[in-house]
């Protein structure tokens, strides 16, 4: 038996370490590549990982019947890192997890799908086809939870292409997959296919897939099936993490993140999911030493979420997501998971082969296509390029991304109300009083349930819904989010475009376009005489228009604050509280031509500031800070002021203070 090495002699330990080839990835992390003992393939292990430590200790014990000390093993790790970083021919190699690529990032020449089997095989997909192979030129990383994929079956003979613009027949394997899912429409099926294809593209971005439906509709089963089809692991579904740190830890060790039975998302987790779908940078320390250099790694991950009826999807997450609805499943039509699982395992190699063929088609057609624009444009372009191999046309795939399902009558009534009246905060009883009586709901509890069931549809239509508790009562918050390409005022009911959303520099143009002649201003419930679109604007001269007060009277109404020894006190625009009692709004503080209009809900009447400068002069002060506004700046001009404009911007747009 060979003599056991001394702790001071590293030669035997170095000889064991040299059985693998060290290299670094673009982040600077050191890896070691080994030959597979049962095939011509190769596998890699991070130098500072549990897997490499176990391999090294096993090799050392098998040869010397001992294990190295902690100091000796740490010296070996440092030697490997130095060796990998010193050789310029083995630095900055791309390392992938489950799905890899060769060539440029967004237009790769080949895509690699790691089967993660003992033979270290992978599927090599190119524009001309695909094959199952093994070799040293694929650096694919696995983790302890990674499970192997079955080798895809060779594709059958290609069917003759149909006429241009018509859909080719879908592969039988994909139809078998669809029969295992309880989808409500063809558009939902195409969105599932688009998500699967996006998960087979290594560089993303990846739109999250949200599965919604009533209990017992097959959401959890569908999530397990879709996850197992591309990235099987020991735990297919997991609960939503409690912190962002746990979420990023899952992203480091998994390709697909699948979370089940989500009822709510915290703002921090929502932001982390949005960043993770498009790419997020994470600082990672390989050792516990505080002086060690951290690694800056970037993660992009496909995500899958099943949500409950109580889930209210945040608008920023829904903007990036693909939503699939499952129809109710009668008890007599439900099958056991054993029967469904057996059918899926038998069809999985053929389904995987059909998806590889679709990826090959997308690689061939994508460089020649006119890339589309719109929602999830990258995933849409990738799916449209693969459309001939999916049994659909490019236009059908585009419609699956753009078309929204019809809103529930209650959700449609709520959307119309918020767009006309502005934000709402109150109880379900107060909201029910504002809705038309023909909605299919007569009780506040039923209204809350219908709002929860249609939360995703409302968010997709531009209405953000939140439920919260306030002073021992349940409160509903509804507001209109900012659609892309529209301004603040267009979002709350004005038809004229508002360039420069949320920019103070363009606020004056927004205000002037908002005060074009209109019959009513439904967002605040105030009627403005003289604003009929069919009649010309009255003259600003007080002698021609008795309703317009003369300049001295206006100066009396807007008194200048008393001057101090340091000069005149600055006058600040008064903020608004969206909900006030109607009794607090006195007609005496309004300009003479403005009076409160009758409203069905007093909560929708805003509080009117007592110091109300003329709009035409106030818009010129918008870009300046509050402290730079002096009382002399609020002197009303003597011309170009219509009676319908004798009010502040706060009277019409409660978002004035937010814009400033």
C-alpha positions in Angstrom: 0.0 0.0 0.0 1.3 3.5 -0.8 2.5 5.5 2.1 0.1 8.0 3.5 1.2 11.6 2.6 2.3 13.9 5.3 0.5 17.1 6.0 3.5 19.1 4.9 3.8 17.3 1.5 1.3 18.4 -1.1 2.6 16.4 -4.0 0.2 13.4 -3.7 -2.7 15.8 -3.2 -1.7 17.9 -6.2 -1.5 14.7 -8.3 -5.2 14.0 -7.4 -6.2 17.6 -8.2 -4.5 17.4 -11.7 -7.0 14.6 -12.8 -9.4 17.5 -13.7 -8.8 20.5 -15.9 -9.4 23.8 -14.1 -10.9 26.8 -15.9 -12.9 30.0 -15.1 -16.2 31.3 -16.3 -16.9 35.0 -17.3 -17.7 35.8 -13.6 -14.2 34.6 -12.5 -15.5 31.5 -10.7 -13.2 28.5 -10.9 -14.4 25.1 -12.2 -12.9 21.7 -12.9 -13.8 19.5 -15.9 -13.7 15.7 -15.6 -14.1 12.9 -18.1 -17.1 10.7 -17.6 -16.2 7.2 -16.4 -19.0 5.6 -18.5 -18.9 7.5 -21.8 -17.0 9.9 -23.9 -18.7 12.8 -22.2 -17.5 15.4 -19.7 -18.9 17.0 -16.6 -17.9 20.0 -14.6 -17.8 20.9 -10.9 -17.2 24.2 -9.2 -14.0 24.2 -7.3 -15.5 25.6 -4.1 -18.5 23.3 -3.9 -19.7 20.3 -1.8 -19.6 18.1 -4.9 -15.9 18.7 -5.6 -15.0 18.3 -2.0 -16.8 14.9 -1.9 -15.0 13.8 -5.1 -11.6 14.8 -3.8 -12.0 13.1 -0.4 -13.3 9.9 -2.1 -10.2 9.9 -4.4 -7.8 10.5 -1.6 -9.3 7.9 0.7 -9.4 5.3 -2.1 -5.7 5.8 -2.8 -4.3 6.6 0.6 -7.0 5.5 3.1 -7.0 8.9 4.6 -8.4 12.4 4.0 -6.5 15.7 3.8 -6.6 18.2 6.6 -8.6 21.4 6.3 -5.5 23.4 5.7 -4.2 21.1 3.1 -7.5 20.9 1.2 -7.8 24.7 1.3 -4.4 25.0 -0.2 -5.4 22.7 -3.0 -8.4 24.9 -3.8 -6.3 28.0 -3.9 -3.8 26.2 -6.2 -6.6 25.2 -8.6 -8.0 28.8 -8.7 -4.5 30.2 -9.4 -3.9 27.6 -12.1 -7.2 28.3 -13.8 -6.7 32.1 -13.7 -3.0 31.9 -14.9 -3.7 30.0 -18.2 -5.2 32.5 -20.7 -6.4 29.5 -22.9 -8.8 28.4 -20.1 -10.3 31.6 -18.9 -13.8 33.1 -19.5 -15.6 30.0 -20.7 -19.4 30.2 -20.7 -21.0 27.8 -18.2 -24.7 27.1 -18.6 -27.3 25.3 -16.5 -29.7 22.9 -18.3 -29.9 25.0 -21.5 -26.7 26.3 -23.2 -25.8 28.0 -26.5 -22.9 28.3 -29.0 -22.6 31.5 -30.9 -23.9 35.1 -30.3 -26.2 35.6 -27.4 -29.5 36.4 -29.0 -28.9 34.6 -32.4 -26.9 31.5 -31.4 -25.7 29.0 -33.9 -26.7 26.0 -31.7 -28.7 25.4 -28.5 -27.7 22.7 -26.1 -30.2 20.9 -23.8 -28.5 19.0 -21.0 -30.0 15.6 -20.3 -28.0 15.4 -17.0 -27.7 11.6 -17.2 -24.6 9.5 -16.1 -23.4 9.4 -19.8 -23.2 13.3 -19.7 -25.2 13.5 -22.9 -26.9 16.6 -24.3 -29.1 17.5 -27.2 -27.4 19.6 -29.8 -30.0 21.7 -31.7 -29.0 23.6 -34.9 -30.9 25.2 -37.7 -30.7 22.0 -39.7 -32.0 19.6 -37.0 -30.9 18.1 -33.7 -29.1 15.1 -32.3 -28.2 13.5 -29.0 -24.4 13.5 -28.4 -21.7 13.9 -25.8 -18.4 15.8 -26.0 -15.9 18.1 -24.3 -17.1 21.3 -25.9 -20.3 21.6 -23.7 -19.9 23.1 -20.2 -23.2 22.3 -18.5 -23.5 22.6 -14.8 -25.8 20.6 -12.6 -26.8 20.6 -8.9 -27.7 17.9 -6.4 -31.4 18.4 -7.0 -31.1 18.0 -10.8 -32.8 15.0 -12.3 -32.1 13.4 -15.8 -34.2 13.9 -18.9 -35.0 11.1 -21.2 -33.3 11.1 -24.6 -35.8 12.5 -27.2 -37.0 10.1 -29.9 -35.8 10.7 -33.4 -38.4 12.9 -35.2 -40.6 11.3 -37.8 -40.5 12.2 -41.4 -41.5 15.8 -41.9 -45.0 16.4 -43.3 -45.2 18.5 -46.5 -45.6 22.2 -45.7 -49.0 23.7 -46.1 -49.9 26.9 -48.1 -48.3 30.1 -46.9 -50.2 31.7 -44.1 -52.0 28.5 -43.1 -51.2 26.4 -40.1 -49.5 23.0 -40.6 -50.9 20.1 -38.7 -49.6 20.0 -35.2 -47.3 17.0 -34.2 -49.1 14.2 -32.6 -46.9 14.5 -29.5 -47.9 18.1 -28.9 -51.6 17.1 -29.2 -51.0 14.4 -26.6 -49.5 17.0 -24.3 -52.5 19.3 -24.8 -54.9 16.4 -24.0 -53.2 16.2 -20.5 -53.9 19.9 -19.8 -57.3 21.3 -18.9 -57.0 24.5 -20.9 -60.0 26.6 -21.7 -59.0 28.0 -25.1 -56.5 27.6 -28.0 -54.9 30.9 -27.0 -54.0 29.5 -23.6 -52.5 26.5 -25.3 -50.4 28.7 -27.6 -49.2 30.7 -24.6 -48.1 27.5 -22.9 -46.1 26.5 -26.0 -44.6 30.0 -26.2 -43.4 29.7 -22.5 -41.9 26.2 -23.2 -40.0 27.5 -26.2 -38.8 30.5 -24.2 -37.5 28.2 -21.5 -35.4 26.4 -24.2 -33.7 29.7 -25.1 -30.7 30.3 -22.8 -30.5 34.1 -22.9 -34.2 35.1 -22.4 -35.8 37.3 -21.3 -38.4 34.9 -19.9 -42.0 35.9 -19.4 -43.4 34.3 -16.2 -46.3 31.9 -16.8 -49.2 32.4 -14.4 -51.7 29.6 -14.1 -55.1 30.6 -12.7 -58.4 28.8 -12.3 -60.8 27.5 -9.7 -59.8 24.8 -7.2 -59.6 21.4 -8.8 -59.1 22.7 -12.3 -55.6 21.1 -12.8 -53.3 24.0 -12.2 -50.9 22.2 -10.0 -50.8 19.2 -12.2 -50.1 21.3 -15.2 -47.3 23.2 -13.4 -45.6 19.9 -12.5 -45.9 18.6 -16.0 -44.5 21.7 -17.7 -41.6 21.9 -15.2 -40.8 18.1 -15.5 -40.8 18.4 -19.3 -37.7 20.6 -19.5 -36.1 20.8 -16.0 -37.0 17.9 -13.8 -35.7 17.9 -10.2 -36.4 16.4 -6.9 -38.9 19.0 -5.9 -40.9 20.2 -8.9 -43.0 22.8 -7.0 -42.1 24.8 -3.9 -43.9 27.5 -1.9 -43.1 31.1 -2.6 -39.9 32.0 -0.7 -40.2 34.3 2.3 -37.3 36.5 1.3 -35.5 37.7 -1.8 -32.3 35.9 -0.5 -34.1 32.6 -0.6 -35.4 33.3 -4.1 -32.0 34.1 -5.5 -30.6 31.0 -3.8 -33.1 28.9 -5.7 -32.1 30.7 -8.9 -28.5 29.7 -8.4 -29.3 26.0 -8.3 -32.3 25.6 -10.7 -33.1 26.6 -14.2 -36.9 26.8 -13.9 -38.4 28.3 -10.8 -41.9 26.9 -10.1 -44.1 28.1 -7.2 -47.4 26.7 -6.2 -50.5 28.0 -4.5 -49.6 31.7 -4.3 -52.2 33.9 -2.5 -50.2 37.1 -2.1 -46.8 38.6 -3.1 -44.9 41.1 -1.0 -43.5 44.2 -2.9 -39.9 43.0 -2.4 -40.7 39.6 -3.9 -42.6 41.2 -6.8 -39.7 43.4 -7.7 -37.3 40.4 -7.4 -39.5 38.3 -9.7 -39.6 41.1 -12.3 -35.9 41.5 -12.2 -35.3 37.8 -12.4 -37.3 37.4 -15.6 -35.2 40.0 -17.4 -31.8 39.6 -15.7 -30.5 40.5 -12.2 -27.0 40.9 -10.9 -26.2 39.2 -7.6 -23.2 39.4 -5.4 -22.0 36.0 -4.1 -19.2 35.1 -1.7 -17.8 31.7 -2.2 -16.2 31.6 1.2 -17.3 32.9 4.6 -14.2 35.2 5.0 -15.2 38.8 5.0 -12.1 39.8 3.0 -12.8 37.4 0.1 -13.5 38.9 -3.3 -17.2 38.5 -4.1 -18.5 37.2 -7.4 -20.9 39.3 -9.4 -23.2 36.8 -11.2 -26.2 37.5 -13.5 -29.3 35.3 -13.4 -32.2 35.0 -15.8 -34.7 32.3 -15.1 -38.0 31.0 -16.6 -40.7 31.1 -13.9 -44.0 29.3 -13.3 -46.6 30.4 -10.8 -50.0 28.9 -9.8 -52.2 31.3 -8.0 -55.4 31.0 -5.9 -58.6 33.0 -6.2 -57.4 35.3 -3.5 -54.3 36.4 -5.5 -54.2 40.0 -6.7 -51.4 40.2 -9.3 -49.3 43.4 -9.2 -49.5 45.3 -12.4 -45.7 45.4 -13.0 -45.5 41.6 -12.8 -48.6 41.1 -15.0 -47.1 43.4 -17.7 -44.3 40.8 -18.1 -46.3 37.6 -17.6 -48.3 35.2 -19.8 -51.6 34.3 -18.1 -53.3 30.9 -18.7 -56.8 30.2 -17.4 -58.0 26.7 -16.5 -61.7 26.0 -16.8 -63.7 24.2 -14.0 -63.3 20.5 -14.2 -66.4 18.4 -13.3 -65.8 15.6 -10.8 -66.9 13.0 -13.4 -64.1 14.1 -15.8 -61.3 14.0 -13.3 -58.6 11.2 -13.6 -56.1 10.0 -11.2 -52.5 11.3 -11.2 -51.2 7.8 -11.7 -53.1 7.4 -15.0 -52.1 10.9 -16.2 -48.5 10.4 -15.1 -48.2 7.1 -16.9 -49.5 8.6 -20.1 -47.1 11.5 -19.8 -44.0 9.4 -19.1 -44.8 7.4 -22.2 -45.2 10.5 -24.4 -42.4 12.6 -22.9 -39.6 11.5 -25.3 -41.8 12.3 -28.3 -42.9 15.6 -26.8 -39.3 16.6 -26.1 -38.4 15.7 -29.7 -41.2 17.9 -31.1 -40.0 20.8 -28.9 -36.4 20.3 -30.2 -37.8 20.4 -33.8 -39.6 23.6 -33.0 -36.4 25.2 -31.6 -34.5 24.1 -34.7 -37.2 25.8 -36.8 -36.9 29.0 -34.8 -33.1 29.1 -35.1 -33.5 28.8 -38.9 -36.3 31.4 -39.3 -35.6 34.0 -36.7 -32.6 35.8 -38.5 -34.8 36.3 -41.6 -37.9 37.6 -39.8 -39.1 41.1 -39.1 -39.0 41.2 -35.4 -42.4 42.1 -33.9 -43.0 44.7 -31.2 -45.3 44.9 -28.3 -45.8 42.9 -25.1 -43.0 40.3 -24.4 -41.6 41.0 -27.9 -38.6 38.6 -27.5 -40.7 35.6 -26.5 -43.2 36.5 -29.2 -40.6 36.7 -31.9 -39.1 33.3 -30.8 -42.6 31.7 -30.8 -43.6 33.2 -34.1 -40.4 31.8 -35.7 -41.2 28.3 -34.4 -44.9 28.6 -35.4 -44.7 26.2 -38.5 -43.5 23.4 -36.2 -46.2 24.0 -33.6 -49.3 23.7 -35.9 -50.2 27.4 -35.9 -49.6 30.5 -37.9 -47.6 33.6 -36.9 -50.8 35.6 -36.7 -52.4 33.1 -34.3 -49.4 33.3 -32.0 -49.4 37.1 -32.2 -53.1 37.2 -31.3 -52.5 34.8 -28.4 -50.0 37.4 -26.9 -52.1 40.5 -27.6 -55.8 39.5 -27.3 -57.3 39.7 -23.8 -60.2 37.6 -22.7 -63.5 39.5 -22.3 -63.9 41.0 -18.9 -66.5 39.7 -16.5 -69.5 42.1 -16.4 -68.6 43.2 -12.9 -65.0 43.8 -13.8 -66.1 45.7 -16.9 -68.4 47.9 -14.7 -65.5 48.6 -12.3 -63.1 49.4 -15.1 -65.6 51.9 -16.6 -66.2 53.5 -13.2 -62.5 54.0 -12.3 -61.7 55.4 -15.8 -64.6 57.9 -15.5 -64.4 58.8 -11.8 -60.8 58.3 -10.8 -59.2 56.3 -7.9 -61.5 54.7 -5.4 -60.9 53.7 -1.8 -63.7 52.4 0.3 -65.6 49.3 1.4 -67.3 46.9 -0.8 -70.7 48.3 0.2 -69.7 51.8 -1.0 -68.3 50.4 -4.2 -71.5 48.5 -4.8 -73.6 51.7 -4.5 -71.6 53.3 -7.3 -71.9 50.4 -9.8 -74.9 50.0 -12.1 -77.7 47.8 -10.8 -77.5 45.3 -13.7 -74.2 43.7 -12.6 -74.6 40.1 -11.6 -73.9 40.8 -7.9 -76.2 42.2 -5.2 -74.2 41.6 -2.0 -70.9 43.3 -0.9 -69.3 39.9 -0.1 -70.1 38.6 -3.6 -68.6 41.7 -5.1 -65.4 41.2 -3.2 -65.2 37.6 -4.4 -65.8 38.6 -8.0 -63.1 41.2 -7.8 -60.6 38.7 -6.4 -61.5 36.2 -9.2 -61.0 38.9 -11.8 -57.9 40.6 -10.3 -55.6 39.5 -13.1 -58.0 40.5 -15.8 -58.5 43.9 -14.2 -54.7 44.4 -14.0 -54.3 43.5 -17.6 -57.0 46.1 -18.4 -55.1 48.8 -16.5 -56.9 48.7 -13.2 -54.9 48.0 -10.0 -56.8 46.2 -7.2 -55.7 45.9 -3.6 -57.5 44.7 -0.5 -56.3 45.9 2.9 -57.5 46.4 6.5 -58.0 49.9 7.9 -59.5 50.6 11.3 -61.3 47.3 11.7 -62.8 47.3 8.2 -61.9 45.8 4.9 -61.0 48.5 2.3 -60.7 48.1 -1.4 -58.2 50.3 -3.4 -58.8 50.8 -7.1 -56.8 53.0 -9.3 -56.0 53.3 -13.0 -52.4 52.4 -13.8 -50.5 54.3 -16.5 -50.9 52.5 -19.9 -47.8 52.6 -22.1 -47.8 55.5 -24.5 -50.4 57.6 -22.6 -50.0 60.5 -20.2 -51.2 61.0 -16.7 -54.3 62.9 -17.7 -55.2 60.4 -20.4 -55.2 57.7 -17.8 -57.9 59.4 -15.7 -60.4 60.0 -18.4 -59.1 62.8 -20.8 -59.1 61.9 -24.4 -56.4 64.3 -25.6 -52.9 62.8 -25.7 -50.4 63.9 -23.0 -46.8 63.7 -24.1 -44.1 63.1 -21.6 -45.7 60.9 -19.0 -44.8 62.0 -15.5 -42.3 64.6 -16.7 -42.5 68.0 -15.2 -41.0 69.6 -18.3 -44.0 68.6 -20.4 -46.6 69.3 -17.7 -47.7 72.6 -19.2 -48.6 70.9 -22.5 -50.5 68.2 -20.6 -52.5 70.8 -18.7 -53.4 72.9 -21.7 -54.5 69.9 -23.6 -56.5 68.7 -20.7 -58.5 72.0 -20.5 -59.8 71.9 -24.0 -63.5 72.5 -24.2 -65.4 69.5 -22.9 -69.0 69.1 -21.7 -68.2 67.6 -18.3 -65.2 66.6 -16.2 -66.4 63.3 -14.7 -63.1 62.6 -12.9 -63.9 65.0 -10.0 -67.6 65.6 -10.2 -67.5 69.4 -10.8 -69.4 71.1 -13.6 -67.7 74.1 -15.3 -70.1 76.5 -16.9 -69.1 77.7 -20.3 -67.2 74.6 -21.2 -69.7 73.3 -23.8 -67.7 72.0 -26.8 -70.4 73.2 -29.2 -70.2 76.8 -28.1 -67.2 79.2 -28.4 -65.2 80.2 -25.3 -66.6 83.4 -23.8 -64.6 86.5 -23.8 -62.4 87.1 -20.7 -63.6 90.7 -20.4 -65.7 91.2 -17.4 -67.9 93.8 -19.2 -68.9 91.2 -21.8 -69.2 88.3 -19.4 -70.9 89.2 -16.1 -70.0 85.8 -14.7 -66.3 86.6 -14.8 -65.3 88.7 -11.8 -63.2 91.8 -12.4 -59.5 91.9 -11.5 -59.9 93.8 -8.1 -62.4 91.2 -6.9 -60.1 88.4 -7.8 -57.3 90.1 -5.8 -59.6 90.2 -2.8 -60.4 86.5 -3.1 -56.7 85.5 -3.4 -55.1 87.5 -0.6 -51.4 87.7 -0.4 -49.9 86.3 2.8 -48.4 88.8 5.3 -44.8 89.8 4.7 -42.2 89.0 7.3 -38.9 90.6 7.9 -37.3 88.2 5.6 -39.6 88.9 2.7 -42.9 87.5 1.5 -43.7 84.0 2.7 -43.7 81.4 -0.1 -47.1 80.1 -1.2 -47.3 76.4 -1.6 -49.9 74.6 -3.7 -52.3 72.7 -1.3 -52.3 68.9 -1.5 -55.4 66.9 -1.9 -56.9 64.2 0.1 -58.8 61.8 -2.3 -61.5 61.1 0.3 -63.2 63.9 2.2 -66.6 64.5 3.5 -68.8 66.6 1.3 -69.6 68.9 4.2 -66.0 70.0 4.4 -66.1 71.5 0.8 -67.7 74.9 1.2 -69.0 76.7 -2.0 -67.6 79.9 -0.5 -64.0 78.9 -1.3 -64.8 78.2 -4.9 -64.4 80.8 -7.7 -67.8 82.4 -8.5 -68.4 80.3 -11.7 -67.7 76.9 -10.1 -70.1 75.0 -7.9 -70.0 71.4 -6.7 -72.0 69.0 -8.9 -74.2 66.4 -7.4 -72.4 63.1 -7.0 -73.5 59.6 -5.9 -70.6 59.3 -3.5 -69.3 62.2 -1.4 -65.9 60.4 -1.2 -65.2 61.3 -4.8 -65.4 65.1 -4.3 -61.8 66.4 -3.7 -61.0 69.2 -1.2 -60.6 72.5 -3.0 -57.5 74.6 -2.0 -58.3 78.0 -0.6 -55.5 79.7 -2.6 -56.4 78.9 -6.2 -54.3 80.6 -8.8 -55.3 80.7 -12.4 -54.3 77.7 -14.4 -52.7 79.6 -17.3 -50.2 81.1 -14.9 -49.8 78.1 -12.6 -48.5 75.8 -15.4 -45.6 78.1 -16.0 -44.5 77.6 -12.4 -44.6 73.7 -12.5 -40.9 73.0 -13.2 -39.7 75.2 -10.2 -39.4 74.0 -6.6 -42.0 75.0 -4.1 -39.7 77.4 -2.2 -39.0 79.4 -5.3 -42.7 80.3 -5.8 -43.5 83.8 -4.5 -46.9 85.4 -3.9 -46.3 87.9 -6.7 -46.0 85.0 -9.1 -49.6 84.1 -8.6 -51.0 87.4 -9.9 -53.7 86.3 -12.4 -53.2 87.5 -16.0 -55.8 89.9 -17.5 -56.2 88.1 -20.8 -56.4 84.6 -22.3 -58.2 83.2 -19.3 -61.5 81.4 -19.9 -64.1 81.0 -17.1 -63.8 77.2 -17.4 -60.1 77.5 -16.5 -60.5 79.6 -13.4 -59.4 76.7 -11.1 -56.2 75.0 -10.1 -54.9 71.9 -11.6 -55.5 70.2 -8.3 -59.3 70.6 -8.9 -59.1 68.4 -12.0 -56.1 66.1 -11.6 -55.3 64.8 -8.1 -52.0 63.6 -9.5 -50.7 67.2 -9.6 -48.7 66.9 -6.4 -47.3 63.6 -7.5 -46.2 65.0 -10.9 -44.4 67.9 -9.0 
